[in-house]
Amino acid sequence: MLGFVIMVGGAYRFTGNAFKRWNVYALFGFASVWAVAMLLMPHYSFASFFLIMALRTVLFVWAGCMMLKFTPSNRTAGRRLAGWSLIAWGVYVLLFPFFFQFPSLIHPAFGFLVGFHVLAALGLVVLVVERVRVRAEDSEDHARRLEGFLPICSHCKKIRDDNDIWQPIESYIRDRSDAEFSHGICPECLKVHYPEFNLKT
C-alpha cells in the first residue's frame, strides 16, 4: 500500500500540485483504514481484502483523474494512456476479490491485473518522455534567443563570438536564431555611397 501511496504522491507532484495540509489528513485516513483492514484480516478475510482493494481503487482513480485533468494539453498521448489505465486498473482492482469465488477465473484475473500494471507503467513512461521532450524544446527555444552583451566592432560592426572569432553580424545572428536577412540600403547610406541615385524631394 505504501508503494501505491508514493505513486499517487508522485503523480500529484508531477501534475504541478503542491502538497497541502489536507493531503496529510488524507494520508492519515488511508493509513488508518488500511491498519483496521489488516487487523480484521484473520477474522474477516474477504471483507478486509475487499476494503484494501477499495483503498487501492480510490488511489488509482484519483491518480488517473489528476493525470487527465491537470497535465498540460501538449502532453496528450501519455496523459490519456496513464490516466485511463490508472482508472481502469482501479475499477478492476475493486472487482478483483470476486474472482476468487470462481477458481477457474483466478489465473485470467491475474493476467488482466498484470496487463493493467503494464499499461499504466507505459503511460507514465510516455508522460515522462513527453515532459522531457517539452523541456528540451523549451531549452532549444531559449538557446536560440540572443541574450546578454555582444562585443561588436564600432567600425565594421562584426561581432566577436565565444571562440574570439569576429563574424559579420548577419552570420552571427543567422547561426544563433531562425532569422533570415534581406539586404537593402538605408537613405543615409544611399546619399553617402550612391549620390547619383539619391532622389531629391
Secondary structure, DSSP 8 states (H G I E B T S, - for coil): -HHHHHHHHHHHHHTT----HHHHHHHHHHHHHHHHHHHHTTT-HHHHHHHHHHHHHHHHHHHHHHHHHHS-TT-HHHHHHHHHHHHHHHHHHHHHHHHTTSGGGHHHHHHHHHHHHHHHHHHHHHHHHHHHHHHHHHHHHHHHS--S---B-TTT--EE-TTS-EE-HHHHHHHHSS--------HHHHHHH-GGG----
